[in-house]
Amino acid sequence: MKLLLENWREYLKEENTYTAKDAQDEGEMHQGNNKPYDVDATDLIWRYEPKYSVSSLLGLMPSGTIEGWKEWLQQETEFRAENGDENWLNRFTKWWLSDPTQEPIVVIEDQQGKAEGIWDGWHRTAVSITSGYQKIPVFVGRRRENNETPT
């Protein structure tokens, strides 16, 4: 039964696809949440990447290392524990890793396709990186060239 459930989850993950419009809608919801990204969501070229490389996101933490992400996540966990939620990380990790396609991360890329920032999903990114995930689902908004039309 357990194997059947795991196979079913894999099937669902593969079938859970999003359109460029879904990605843009998500980007618009989170626009401005994480400064200093000086771009309007409607000015970006949007896509859904079901298997975005987490190594592309390492450099978004000032240290640019897995250790830096671990330290940041530890600080976040300690902050939540100080505010009465001692089990936050376990609950959050279980929720996110059970099906990362349920809420893809929102990433902004520069014109060359390099990750520039995270609009939504810092904690999900940290859990993915510190758990050893190599690929995660991401809504990507890429800064467009002057002659490109937004999504």
C-alpha positions in Angstrom: 0.0 0.0 0.0 2.8 2.4 0.9 4.5 1.8 -2.5 1.2 2.5 -4.2 0.7 5.7 -2.4 4.3 6.8 -3.2 3.7 6.0 -6.9 0.5 7.9 -6.9 2.2 11.0 -5.4 4.9 10.8 -8.1 2.1 10.6 -10.7 0.4 13.6 -9.3 3.6 15.6 -9.2 4.3 14.9 -12.8 0.8 15.9 -13.8 0.7 19.1 -11.8 1.6 21.7 -14.4 1.1 25.4 -14.5 0.9 27.8 -17.3 2.8 31.0 -17.9 -0.4 32.9 -16.9 -0.5 30.9 -13.6 3.1 32.0 -13.0 2.4 35.6 -13.7 -0.7 35.6 -11.5 1.4 34.2 -8.6 4.1 36.8 -9.3 1.6 39.6 -9.2 0.3 38.4 -5.9 3.7 38.6 -4.3 5.1 41.6 -6.2 6.8 44.0 -3.8 6.9 41.5 -0.8 10.6 41.2 -1.0 12.4 44.5 -1.9 14.5 45.8 -3.6 13.2 44.2 -6.9 12.3 47.3 -8.9 10.2 45.5 -11.5 6.5 45.1 -12.2 5.3 41.5 -12.5 3.6 42.4 -15.8 6.9 43.5 -17.3 8.5 40.0 -16.9 8.4 36.9 -19.1 6.8 34.2 -16.9 7.2 30.4 -17.0 6.7 27.5 -14.7 9.8 25.3 -14.1 8.9 22.0 -12.5 12.5 21.1 -11.9 14.4 24.3 -11.3 18.0 23.8 -10.0 18.4 24.7 -6.4 22.1 25.4 -7.0 20.9 28.5 -9.0 19.4 29.8 -5.7 22.4 29.3 -3.4 23.9 32.7 -4.2 20.7 34.5 -3.1 21.8 34.0 0.5 24.7 36.5 1.3 27.2 33.6 2.0 26.2 31.8 -1.1 26.6 28.4 0.7 24.4 25.6 2.0 25.8 26.5 5.4 24.5 30.0 5.0 21.0 28.7 4.2 21.2 26.4 7.2 22.2 29.2 9.5 19.4 31.5 8.3 16.8 28.7 8.7 18.1 28.0 12.2 17.6 31.7 13.1 14.1 31.6 11.7 13.4 28.4 13.7 14.7 30.0 16.9 12.7 33.1 16.3 9.5 31.1 15.9 10.3 29.0 19.0 10.8 32.2 21.1 7.3 33.2 20.0 5.8 29.9 21.1 6.0 27.7 18.0 8.7 25.2 18.9 7.6 22.6 16.3 7.3 25.0 13.3 10.3 23.6 11.3 9.1 20.0 11.6 5.6 20.9 10.5 6.7 23.2 7.7 9.3 20.7 6.4 6.7 17.9 6.4 4.2 20.0 4.6 6.6 21.3 1.9 8.4 18.1 1.2 5.2 16.1 1.0 4.4 17.8 -2.3 6.5 20.8 -3.4 4.3 21.3 -6.4 1.5 22.5 -4.2 3.1 26.0 -3.8 6.0 26.7 -6.2 8.6 29.3 -5.2 8.5 32.6 -7.1 11.9 33.6 -8.5 13.0 36.6 -10.5 15.8 36.2 -13.1 17.9 38.8 -14.9 17.9 39.0 -18.7 20.5 36.3 -18.9 18.4 33.8 -16.8 20.4 34.1 -13.6 18.4 34.0 -10.4 18.2 37.5 -9.0 15.8 37.2 -6.1 13.0 35.3 -4.5 9.6 37.1 -4.3 8.0 34.3 -2.4 9.4 31.1 -0.9 12.5 31.8 1.2 11.6 29.2 3.8 10.6 26.7 1.2 13.9 27.3 -0.6 15.9 26.9 2.6 14.1 23.6 3.5 14.7 22.3 0.0 18.4 23.2 0.0 19.1 21.9 3.6 17.2 18.7 2.8 19.4 18.0 -0.2 16.9 18.6 -2.9 18.5 19.3 -6.3 15.4 20.4 -8.2 12.2 22.2 -7.0 9.1 23.7 -8.7 9.4 27.4 -9.4 7.5 30.2 -11.0 10.1 32.2 -12.9 9.8 35.8 -13.9 12.6 36.8 -16.2 13.5 40.4 -17.0 12.8 40.8 -20.6 14.9 42.3 -23.4 13.7 45.6 -24.8 12.2 43.9 -27.9 10.4 41.1 -26.0 6.7 41.2 -25.2 5.7 40.4 -21.6 3.8 37.1 -20.9 
